[in-house]
Amino acid sequence: MNAEHKKTVLRMIPYGIYVLTADDGKGNIAAATVNWVTQTAFAPPLVVVAVKTDSGTYQTVKTAQAFALNMLGKDQKSLAFTFFRPADVSDGKLSGQPFRKGSTGAPVMVDVPGAIECRVVSIVEQGDHHVVVGEVIDAHLSKPPSGRADNAILEMRDLGESVFYGG
């Protein structure tokens, strides 16, 4: 296989940008920018998210068996970069961002367009990112978007010409 062709073609898959958060109830609160996300079923509503296995976020999600997926808006590029680094909880904020505890215990960011909370139903343990399957058990909408909901979300291509993940 031509490695450059593989990389280029895999980068043709569009990706939204999200912040995955979890709280294991033992003092570990994690947050990370993720982009390998999709809905996989209507009934029950299921989403999958790939999480890097050697990350603290992955361990926290596994322990908590729940997570929140915080949708970033088009104007929230800086938040995507903020959560490329390990999260810091201080002064009641998550890496400087206000949050509240959701129904699952996962942090739900206050200043994002929307968020879902999920209960982990399974984890596919393959590769350097494991696929976490979550059942959506709660949804939060800060403000209804004008137009298509998917147009309101920050996408990988919005982060600039040199930012890629995948391939």
N, CA and C atoms as an extended XYZ file, in Angstrom:
501
Properties=species:S:1:pos:R:3:atomname:S:1:resname:S:1:resid:I:1 pbc="F F F"
N         0.853       -1.173        0.000 N   MET     1
C         0.000        0.000        0.000 CA  MET     1
C         0.901        1.240        0.000 C   MET     1
N         0.535        2.198       -0.764 N   ASN     2
C         1.257        3.467       -0.784 CA  ASN     2
C         0.873        4.257        0.469 C   ASN     2
N         1.837        4.517        1.340 N   ALA     3
C         1.582        5.160        2.631 CA  ALA     3
C         1.019        6.570        2.475 C   ALA     3
N         1.497        7.329        1.520 N   GLU     4
C         0.987        8.690        1.317 CA  GLU     4
C        -0.440        8.685        0.794 C   GLU     4
N        -0.739        7.747       -0.102 N   HIS     5
C        -2.110        7.634       -0.612 CA  HIS     5
C        -3.069        7.275        0.527 C   HIS     5
N        -2.647        6.298        1.348 N   LYS     6
C        -3.477        5.883        2.488 CA  LYS     6
C        -3.765        7.070        3.394 C   LYS     6
N        -2.717        7.820        3.750 N   LYS     7
C        -2.875        8.969        4.640 CA  LYS     7
C        -3.825       10.002        4.034 C   LYS     7
N        -3.630       10.309        2.778 N   THR     8
C        -4.456       11.328        2.116 CA  THR     8
C        -5.910       10.896        2.027 C   THR     8
N        -6.141        9.655        1.623 N   VAL     9
C        -7.512        9.181        1.471 CA  VAL     9
C        -8.223        9.101        2.826 C   VAL     9
N        -7.549        8.625        3.865 N   LEU    10
C        -8.182        8.570        5.188 CA  LEU    10
C        -8.482        9.971        5.730 C   LEU    10
N        -7.699       10.945        5.332 N   ARG    11
C        -7.958       12.316        5.761 CA  ARG    11
C        -9.125       12.946        5.018 C   ARG    11
N        -9.663       12.263        4.031 N   MET    12
C       -10.847       12.755        3.319 CA  MET    12
C       -12.127       12.536        4.118 C   MET    12
N       -12.043       11.768        5.191 N   ILE    13
C       -13.204       11.550        6.057 CA  ILE    13
C       -13.393       12.790        6.913 C   ILE    13
N       -14.561       13.444        6.847 N   PRO    14
C       -14.759       14.661        7.652 CA  PRO    14
C       -14.955       14.324        9.130 C   PRO    14
N       -14.446       15.210        9.985 N   TYR    15
C       -14.515       14.990       11.416 CA  TYR    15
C       -14.998       16.244       12.130 C   TYR    15
N       -15.959       16.068       13.020 N   GLY    16
C       -16.308       17.132       13.949 CA  GLY    16
C       -15.291       17.141       15.081 C   GLY    16
N       -15.295       18.212       15.847 N   ILE    17
C       -14.375       18.341       16.986 CA  ILE    17
C       -15.223       18.452       18.254 C   ILE    17
N       -14.885       17.638       19.231 N   TYR    18
C       -15.654       17.524       20.463 CA  TYR    18
C       -14.707       17.480       21.656 C   TYR    18
N       -15.227       17.748       22.843 N   VAL    19
C       -14.466       17.535       24.067 CA  VAL    19
C       -15.175       16.440       24.851 C   VAL    19
N       -14.484       15.325       25.026 N   LEU    20
C       -14.988       14.195       25.803 CA  LEU    20
C       -14.596       14.427       27.257 C   LEU    20
N       -15.547       14.309       28.159 N   THR    21
C       -15.267       14.499       29.583 CA  THR    21
C       -15.789       13.310       30.376 C   THR    21
N       -15.128       13.054       31.503 N   ALA    22
C       -15.552       11.966       32.384 CA  ALA    22
C       -15.061       12.255       33.796 C   ALA    22
N       -15.778       11.704       34.756 N   ASP    23
C       -15.424       11.829       36.171 CA  ASP    23
C       -15.648       10.461       36.794 C   ASP    23
N       -14.582        9.848       37.295 N   ASP    24
C       -14.714        8.499       37.842 CA  ASP    24
C       -15.212        8.469       39.283 C   ASP    24
N       -15.497        9.649       39.857 N   GLY    25
C       -16.006        9.697       41.222 CA  GLY    25
C       -14.942        9.447       42.272 C   GLY    25
N       -13.689        9.283       41.848 N   LYS    26
C       -12.574        9.021       42.768 CA  LYS    26
C       -11.548       10.138       42.706 C   LYS    26
N       -11.993       11.304       42.214 N   GLY    27
C       -11.085       12.437       42.126 CA  GLY    27
C       -10.424       12.615       40.776 C   GLY    27
N       -10.712       11.737       39.844 N   ASN    28
C       -10.131       11.846       38.503 CA  ASN    28
C       -11.161       12.406       37.535 C   ASN    28
N       -10.929       13.634       37.098 N   ILE    29
C       -11.769       14.265       36.090 CA  ILE    29
C       -10.896       14.437       34.861 C   ILE    29
N       -11.389       13.970       33.740 N   ALA    30
C       -10.605       14.014       32.504 CA  ALA    30
C       -11.382       14.724       31.410 C   ALA    30
N       -10.630       15.326       30.494 N   ALA    31
C       -11.218       15.955       29.323 CA  ALA    31
C       -10.197       15.904       28.201 C   ALA    31
N       -10.664       15.616       27.004 N   ALA    32
C        -9.766       15.540       25.856 CA  ALA    32
C       -10.523       15.883       24.587 C   ALA    32
N        -9.835       16.562       23.687 N   THR    33
C       -10.394       16.824       22.364 CA  THR    33
C       -10.403       15.508       21.598 C   THR    33
N       -11.560       15.170       21.022 N   VAL    34
C       -11.694       13.947       20.228 CA  VAL    34
C       -12.373       14.293       18.915 C   VAL    34
N       -12.160       13.438       17.932 N   ASN    35
C       -12.796       13.685       16.640 CA  ASN    35
C       -13.278       12.419       15.952 C   ASN    35
N       -12.881       11.265       16.387 N   TRP    36
C       -13.378       10.032       15.781 CA  TRP    36
C       -14.668        9.656       16.485 C   TRP    36
N       -15.778       10.253       16.031 N   VAL    37
C       -17.084       10.135       16.684 CA  VAL    37
C       -18.161        9.947       15.622 C   VAL    37
N       -19.142        9.092       15.899 N   THR    38
C       -20.320        9.004       15.038 CA  THR    38
C       -21.468        8.358       15.793 C   THR    38
N       -22.687        8.660       15.356 N   GLN    39
C       -23.861        7.972       15.874 CA  GLN    39
C       -23.981        6.657       15.113 C   GLN    39
N       -24.334        5.587       15.822 N   THR    40
C       -24.410        4.273       15.173 CA  THR    40
C       -25.781        3.622       15.238 C   THR    40
N       -26.701        4.152       16.046 N   ALA    41
C       -28.032        3.547       16.141 CA  ALA    41
C       -29.033        4.588       16.641 C   ALA    41
N       -30.305        4.391       16.246 N   PHE    42
C       -31.396        5.240       16.709 CA  PHE    42
C       -32.048        4.691       17.975 C   PHE    42
N       -32.247        3.367       18.024 N   ALA    43
C       -32.968        2.762       19.137 CA  ALA    43
C       -32.198        1.560       19.677 C   ALA    43
N       -31.556        1.668       20.806 N   PRO    44
C       -31.390        2.896       21.560 CA  PRO    44
C       -30.392        3.816       20.860 C   PRO    44
N       -30.407        5.108       21.182 N   PRO    45
C       -29.445        6.012       20.548 CA  PRO    45
C       -28.028        5.684       21.028 C   PRO    45
N       -27.175        5.301       20.073 N   LEU    46
C       -25.797        4.935       20.396 CA  LEU    46
C       -24.828        5.812       19.624 C   LEU    46
N       -23.732        6.153       20.275 N   VAL    47
C       -22.620        6.823       19.613 CA  VAL    47
C       -21.360        6.023       19.910 C   VAL    47
N       -20.374        6.190       19.023 N   VAL    48
C       -19.065        5.609       19.285 CA  VAL    48
C       -18.033        6.724       19.240 C   VAL    48
N       -17.035        6.570       20.072 N   VAL    49
C       -15.922        7.513       20.095 CA  VAL    49
C       -14.645        6.708       20.307 C   VAL    49
N       -13.624        7.020       19.522 N   ALA    50
C       -12.330        6.357       19.685 CA  ALA    50
C       -11.487        7.186       20.642 C   ALA    50
N       -10.910        6.508       21.644 N   VAL    51
C       -10.128        7.187       22.668 CA  VAL    51
C        -8.757        6.522       22.764 C   VAL    51
N        -7.714        7.344       22.764 N   LYS    52
C        -6.336        6.848       22.821 CA  LYS    52
C        -6.136        6.041       24.104 C   LYS    52
N        -5.657        4.823       23.949 N   THR    53
C        -5.613        3.884       25.075 CA  THR    53
C        -4.620        4.254       26.162 C   THR    53
N        -3.582        4.993       25.819 N   ASP    54
C        -2.595        5.340       26.844 CA  ASP    54
C        -2.880        6.691       27.495 C   ASP    54
N        -4.112        7.183       27.331 N   SER    55
C        -4.465        8.481       27.906 CA  SER    55
C        -5.175        8.322       29.246 C   SER    55
N        -5.044        9.350       30.065 N   GLY    56
C        -5.773        9.379       31.324 CA  GLY    56
C        -7.271        9.425       31.095 C   GLY    56
N        -7.691       10.058       30.005 N   THR    57
C        -9.117       10.139       29.684 CA  THR    57
C        -9.692        8.741       29.470 C   THR    57
N        -8.959        7.896       28.752 N   TYR    58
C        -9.438        6.537       28.502 CA  TYR    58
C        -9.632        5.789       29.823 C   TYR    58
N        -8.651        5.879       30.717 N   GLN    59
C        -8.749        5.188       32.003 CA  GLN    59
C        -9.926        5.708       32.820 C   GLN    59
N       -10.146        7.021       32.781 N   THR    60
C       -11.253        7.608       33.541 CA  THR    60
C       -12.596        7.156       32.976 C   THR    60
N       -12.728        7.134       31.654 N   VAL    61
C       -13.975        6.657       31.028 CA  VAL    61
C       -14.224        5.198       31.385 C   VAL    61
N       -13.193        4.372       31.321 N   LYS    62
C       -13.351        2.944       31.660 CA  LYS    62
C       -13.822        2.768       33.100 C   LYS    62
N       -13.252        3.539       33.996 N   THR    63
C       -13.632        3.428       35.409 CA  THR    63
C       -15.031        3.982       35.645 C   THR    63
N       -15.316        5.150       35.064 N   ALA    64
C       -16.607        5.815       35.275 CA  ALA    64
C       -17.756        5.084       34.601 C   ALA    64
N       -17.461        4.417       33.470 N   GLN    65
C       -18.496        3.765       32.654 CA  GLN    65
C       -19.546        4.762       32.169 C   GLN    65
N       -19.105        6.025       32.034 N   ALA    66
C       -19.979        7.087       31.532 CA  ALA    66
C       -19.089        8.216       31.030 C   ALA    66
N       -19.647        9.033       30.140 N   PHE    67
C       -18.910       10.185       29.633 CA  PHE    67
C       -19.886       11.195       29.058 C   PHE    67
N       -19.387       12.411       28.867 N   ALA    68
C       -20.145       13.435       28.157 CA  ALA    68
C       -19.358       13.787       26.907 C   ALA    68
N       -20.079       14.055       25.852 N   LEU    69
C       -19.485       14.513       24.605 CA  LEU    69
C       -19.998       15.927       24.400 C   LEU    69
N       -19.092       16.896       24.550 N   ASN    70
C       -19.415       18.315       24.459 CA  ASN    70
C       -19.130       18.789       23.049 C   ASN    70
N       -20.158       19.285       22.355 N   MET    71
C       -20.021       19.728       20.973 CA  MET    71
C       -19.424       21.127       20.950 C   MET    71
N       -18.375       21.322       20.162 N   LEU    72
C       -17.769       22.646       20.037 CA  LEU    72
C       -18.375       23.378       18.857 C   LEU    72
N       -18.635       24.654       19.050 N   GLY    73
C       -19.177       25.490       17.984 CA  GLY    73
C       -18.069       26.007       17.078 C   GLY    73
N       -18.464       26.517       15.929 N   LYS    74
C       -17.514       27.033       14.936 CA  LYS    74
C       -16.559       28.069       15.518 C   LYS    74
N       -17.013       28.817       16.518 N   ASP    75
C       -16.198       29.890       17.089 CA  ASP    75
C       -15.365       29.434       18.283 C   ASP    75
N       -15.243       28.122       18.496 N   GLN    76
C       -14.548       27.611       19.679 CA  GLN    76
C       -13.253       26.865       19.356 C   GLN    76
N       -12.532       27.345       18.366 N   LYS    77
C       -11.255       26.718       17.982 CA  LYS    77
C       -10.286       26.644       19.148 C   LYS    77
N       -10.225       27.710       19.940 N   SER    78
C        -9.264       27.730       21.044 CA  SER    78
C        -9.545       26.611       22.047 C   SER    78
N       -10.824       26.259       22.233 N   LEU    79
C       -11.144       25.161       23.155 CA  LEU    79
C       -10.622       23.830       22.643 C   LEU    79
N       -10.671       23.630       21.335 N   ALA    80
C       -10.130       22.397       20.772 CA  ALA    80
C        -8.665       22.259       21.145 C   ALA    80
N        -7.914       23.337       21.011 N   PHE    81
C        -6.488       23.299       21.333 CA  PHE    81
C        -6.253       23.201       22.834 C   PHE    81
N        -7.120       23.806       23.639 N   THR    82
C        -6.992       23.731       25.099 CA  THR    82
C        -7.010       22.291       25.571 C   THR    82
N        -7.893       21.484       25.002 N   PHE    83
C        -8.059       20.115       25.485 CA  PHE    83
C        -7.220       19.094       24.714 C   PHE    83
N        -6.253       19.589       23.933 N   PHE    84
C        -5.219       18.693       23.383 CA  PHE    84
C        -4.239       18.317       24.500 C   PHE    84
N        -4.255       19.081       25.588 N   ARG    85
C        -3.383       18.838       26.741 CA  ARG    85
C        -4.223       18.248       27.885 C   ARG    85
N        -3.573       17.599       28.849 N   PRO    86
C        -4.335       17.076       29.998 CA  PRO    86
C        -5.117       18.193       30.694 C   PRO    86
N        -6.297       17.861       31.157 N   ALA    87
C        -7.183       18.829       31.791 CA  ALA    87
C        -6.704       19.186       33.192 C   ALA    87
N        -7.034       20.392       33.586 N   ASP    88
C        -6.714       20.904       34.905 CA  ASP    88
C        -8.030       21.356       35.537 C   ASP    88
N        -8.300       20.907       36.744 N   VAL    89
C        -9.499       21.345       37.454 CA  VAL    89
C        -9.066       22.254       38.594 C   VAL    89
N        -9.483       23.525       38.495 N   SER    90
C        -9.190       24.474       39.569 CA  SER    90
C       -10.219       25.598       39.541 C   SER    90
N       -10.480       26.136       40.708 N   ASP    91
C       -11.458       27.220       40.869 CA  ASP    91
C       -12.814       26.856       40.267 C   ASP    91
N       -13.198       25.586       40.352 N   GLY    92
C       -14.491       25.149       39.837 CA  GLY    92
C       -14.581       25.131       38.324 C   GLY    92
N       -13.440       25.172       37.643 N   LYS    93
C       -13.420       25.169       36.178 CA  LYS    93
C       -12.541       24.048       35.653 C   LYS    93
N       -12.856       23.629       34.468 N   LEU    94
C       -12.115       22.571       33.783 CA  LEU    94
C       -11.250       23.236       32.719 C   LEU    94
N        -9.950       23.279       32.973 N   SER    95
C        -9.002       23.984       32.087 CA  SER    95
C        -9.513       25.382       31.749 C   SER    95
N       -10.023       26.065       32.784 N   GLY    96
C       -10.497       27.429       32.636 CA  GLY    96
C       -11.922       27.567       32.148 C   GLY    96
N       -12.592       26.450       31.878 N   GLN    97
C       -13.952       26.489       31.332 CA  GLN    97
C       -14.982       26.103       32.389 C   GLN    97
N       -16.060       26.883       32.510 N   PRO    98
C       -17.110       26.519       33.469 CA  PRO    98
C       -17.806       25.218       33.048 C   PRO    98
N       -18.131       24.413       34.046 N   PHE    99
C       -18.837       23.163       33.787 CA  PHE    99
C       -19.764       22.872       34.950 C   PHE    99
N       -20.667       21.952       34.700 N   ARG   100
C       -21.533       21.457       35.767 CA  ARG   100
C       -21.543       19.942       35.684 C   ARG   100
N       -21.882       19.322       36.762 N   LYS   101
C       -21.950       17.864       36.792 CA  LYS   101
C       -23.250       17.434       36.132 C   LYS   101
N       -23.162       16.555       35.150 N   GLY   102
C       -24.340       16.039       34.477 CA  GLY   102
C       -24.994       14.914       35.250 C   GLY   102
N       -26.046       14.373       34.693 N   SER   103
C       -26.786       13.297       35.359 CA  SER   103
C       -25.957       12.030       35.519 C   SER   103
N       -24.949       11.840       34.673 N   THR   104
C       -24.058       10.677       34.782 CA  THR   104
C       -22.893       10.948       35.708 C   THR   104
N       -22.731       12.196       36.131 N   GLY   105
C       -21.574       12.601       36.909 CA  GLY   105
C       -20.481       13.194       36.039 C   GLY   105
N       -20.594       13.024       34.730 N   ALA   106
C       -19.589       13.575       33.821 CA  ALA   106
C       -19.712       15.092       33.749 C   ALA   106
N       -18.589       15.792       33.616 N   PRO   107
C       -18.634       17.239       33.456 CA  PRO   107
C       -19.301       17.623       32.134 C   PRO   107
N       -20.261       18.527       32.194 N   VAL   108
C       -20.907       19.072       31.010 CA  VAL   108
C       -20.471       20.530       30.921 C   VAL   108
N       -19.805       20.870       29.844 N   MET   109
C       -19.303       22.229       29.673 CA  MET   109
C       -20.466       23.187       29.444 C   MET   109
N       -20.420       24.334       30.104 N   VAL   110
C       -21.513       25.297       30.087 CA  VAL   110
C       -21.572       26.085       28.781 C   VAL   110
N       -20.427       26.442       28.238 N   ASP   111
C       -20.375       27.368       27.106 CA  ASP   111
C       -20.264       26.694       25.739 C   ASP   111
N       -20.790       25.503       25.593 N   VAL   112
C       -20.792       24.818       24.294 CA  VAL   112
C       -22.220       24.792       23.758 C   VAL   112
N       -22.384       24.622       22.443 N   PRO   113
C       -23.736       24.606       21.873 CA  PRO   113
C       -24.622       23.479       22.410 C   PRO   113
N       -24.008       22.343       22.701 N   GLY   114
C       -24.775       21.211       23.192 CA  GLY   114
C       -23.851       20.116       23.685 C   GLY   114
N       -24.445       19.146       24.358 N   ALA   115
C       -23.683       18.014       24.875 CA  ALA   115
C       -24.621       16.826       25.022 C   ALA   115
N       -24.043       15.652       24.963 N   ILE   116
C       -24.778       14.438       25.283 CA  ILE   116
C       -24.041       13.722       26.399 C   ILE   116
N       -24.801       13.005       27.192 N   GLU   117
C       -24.210       12.152       28.221 CA  GLU   117
C       -24.506       10.711       27.867 C   GLU   117
N       -23.505        9.880       28.035 N   CYS   118
C       -23.620        8.485       27.634 CA  CYS   118
C       -23.191        7.544       28.745 C   CYS   118
N       -23.860        6.409       28.759 N   ARG   119
C       -23.461        5.284       29.598 CA  ARG   119
C       -22.696        4.329       28.691 C   ARG   119
N       -21.526        3.889       29.116 N   VAL   120
C       -20.719        2.968       28.320 CA  VAL   120
C       -21.422        1.614       28.268 C   VAL   120
N       -21.661        1.117       27.054 N   VAL   121
C       -22.281       -0.198       26.909 CA  VAL   121
C       -21.280       -1.253       26.448 C   VAL   121
N       -20.214       -0.828       25.788 N   SER   122
C       -19.141       -1.761       25.428 CA  SER   122
C       -17.928       -0.976       24.962 C   SER   122
N       -16.807       -1.674       24.942 N   ILE   123
C       -15.566       -1.104       24.427 CA  ILE   123
C       -14.936       -2.128       23.503 C   ILE   123
N       -14.625       -1.690       22.294 N   VAL   124
C       -13.935       -2.543       21.326 CA  VAL   124
C       -12.447       -2.262       21.494 C   VAL   124
N       -11.729       -3.240       22.003 N   GLU   125
C       -10.319       -3.057       22.336 CA  GLU   125
C        -9.426       -3.543       21.199 C   GLU   125
N        -9.293       -2.690       20.182 N   GLN   126
C        -8.449       -2.971       19.029 CA  GLN   126
C        -7.646       -1.719       18.720 C   GLN   126
N        -6.383       -1.859       18.396 N   GLY   127
C        -5.567       -0.734       17.961 CA  GLY   127
C        -5.134        0.185       19.091 C   GLY   127
N        -4.546        1.327       18.708 N   ASP   128
C        -4.035        2.279       19.700 CA  ASP   128
C        -5.113        3.218       20.230 C   ASP   128
N        -6.301        3.184       19.635 N   HIS   129
C        -7.488        3.879       20.133 CA  HIS   129
C        -8.577        2.816       20.281 C   HIS   129
N        -9.172        2.728       21.450 N   HIS   130
C       -10.270        1.787       21.628 CA  HIS   130
C       -11.581        2.511       21.342 C   HIS   130
N       -12.531        1.764       20.797 N   VAL   131
C       -13.819        2.329       20.422 CA  VAL   131
C       -14.798        2.128       21.582 C   VAL   131
N       -15.214        3.247       22.151 N   VAL   132
C       -16.152        3.225       23.269 CA  VAL   132
C       -17.555        3.428       22.698 C   VAL   132
N       -18.437        2.469       22.971 N   VAL   133
C       -19.826        2.561       22.537 CA  VAL   133
C       -20.626        3.081       23.720 C   VAL   133
N       -21.324        4.194       23.490 N   GLY   134
C       -22.101        4.790       24.561 CA  GLY   134
C       -23.556        4.948       24.186 C   GLY   134
N       -24.433        4.630       25.134 N   GLU   135
C       -25.864        4.878       24.940 CA  GLU   135
C       -26.172        6.277       25.443 C   GLU   135
N       -26.781        7.078       24.596 N   VAL   136
C       -27.130        8.451       24.962 CA  VAL   136
C       -28.280        8.394       25.963 C   VAL   136
N       -28.019        8.933       27.165 N   ILE   137
C       -29.062        8.904       28.190 CA  ILE   137
C       -29.517       10.298       28.597 C   ILE   137
N       -28.807       11.334       28.123 N   ASP   138
C       -29.230       12.707       28.393 CA  ASP   138
C       -28.657       13.608       27.314 C   ASP   138
N       -29.359       14.685       27.020 N   ALA   139
C       -28.907       15.648       26.013 CA  ALA   139
C       -29.145       17.049       26.535 C   ALA   139
N       -28.204       17.945       26.221 N   HIS   140
C       -28.257       19.328       26.680 CA  HIS   140
C       -28.073       20.240       25.474 C   HIS   140
N       -28.988       21.171       25.290 N   LEU   141
C       -28.912       22.123       24.185 CA  LEU   141
C       -28.887       23.525       24.779 C   LEU   141
N       -27.767       24.212       24.591 N   SER   142
C       -27.626       25.560       25.150 CA  SER   142
C       -28.471       26.568       24.393 C   SER   142
N       -28.439       26.461       23.076 N   LYS   143
C       -29.187       27.378       22.230 CA  LYS   143
C       -29.436       26.679       20.902 C   LYS   143
N       -30.683       26.621       20.447 N   PRO   144
C       -30.945       25.972       19.159 CA  PRO   144
C       -30.154       26.659       18.043 C   PRO   144
N       -29.507       25.866       17.191 N   PRO   145
C       -28.739       26.460       16.097 CA  PRO   145
C       -29.663       27.048       15.038 C   PRO   145
N       -29.173       28.051       14.342 N   SER   146
C       -29.932       28.550       13.199 CA  SER   146
C       -29.485       27.731       11.995 C   SER   146
N       -30.397       27.168       11.279 N   GLY   147
C       -30.045       26.309       10.151 CA  GLY   147
C       -29.755       24.891       10.600 C   GLY   147
N       -29.001       24.187        9.778 N   ARG   148
C       -28.662       22.783       10.047 CA  ARG   148
C       -27.802       22.661       11.295 C   ARG   148
N       -28.141       21.717       12.147 N   ALA   149
C       -27.375       21.517       13.377 CA  ALA   149
C       -25.928       21.137       13.078 C   ALA   149
N       -25.704       20.331       12.046 N   ASP   150
C       -24.332       19.906       11.753 CA  ASP   150
C       -23.467       21.039       11.205 C   ASP   150
N       -24.063       22.102       10.714 N   ASN   151
C       -23.279       23.255       10.255 CA  ASN   151
C       -22.771       24.107       11.415 C   ASN   151
N       -23.320       23.905       12.596 N   ALA   152
C       -22.935       24.707       13.758 CA  ALA   152
C       -21.690       24.165       14.454 C   ALA   152
N       -21.251       22.979       14.067 N   ILE   153
C       -20.181       22.291       14.785 CA  ILE   153
C       -18.815       22.561       14.176 C   ILE   153
N       -17.845       22.760       15.053 N   LEU   154
C       -16.459       22.927       14.649 CA  LEU   154
C       -15.985       21.627       13.995 C   LEU   154
N       -15.305       21.758       12.881 N   GLU   155
C       -14.782       20.583       12.179 CA  GLU   155
C       -13.264       20.675       12.074 C   GLU   155
N       -12.643       19.534       11.844 N   MET   156
C       -11.194       19.468       11.739 CA  MET   156
C       -10.667       20.499       10.744 C   MET   156
N       -11.320       20.641        9.608 N   ARG   157
C       -10.842       21.568        8.582 CA  ARG   157
C       -10.872       23.021        9.055 C   ARG   157
N       -11.699       23.330       10.066 N   ASP   158
C       -11.763       24.684       10.608 CA  ASP   158
C       -10.532       25.047       11.441 C   ASP   158
N        -9.739       24.041       11.806 N   LEU   159
C        -8.575       24.278       12.666 CA  LEU   159
C        -7.348       24.715       11.880 C   LEU   159
N        -7.417       24.703       10.565 N   GLY   160
C        -6.292       25.188        9.764 CA  GLY   160
C        -5.699       24.115        8.875 C   GLY   160
N        -4.887       24.573        7.965 N   GLU   161
C        -4.309       23.702        6.929 CA  GLU   161
C        -3.320       22.671        7.470 C   GLU   161
N        -2.742       22.906        8.639 N   SER   162
C        -1.712       21.992        9.126 CA  SER   162
C        -2.197       21.072       10.234 C   SER   162
N        -3.487       21.100       10.562 N   VAL   163
C        -4.016       20.263       11.634 CA  VAL   163
C        -4.772       19.088       11.026 C   VAL   163
N        -4.256       17.894       11.268 N   PHE   164
C        -4.875       16.651       10.802 CA  PHE   164
C        -4.859       15.638       11.930 C   PHE   164
N        -5.773       14.711       11.873 N   TYR   165
C        -5.749       13.570       12.785 CA  TYR   165
C        -6.272       12.415       11.963 C   TYR   165
N        -5.476       11.454       11.783 N   GLY   166
C        -5.872       10.319       10.971 CA  GLY   166
C        -4.918       10.118        9.823 C   GLY   166
N        -5.055        8.971        9.201 N   GLY   167
C        -4.214        8.673        8.062 CA  GLY   167
C        -3.081        7.788        8.440 C   GLY   167
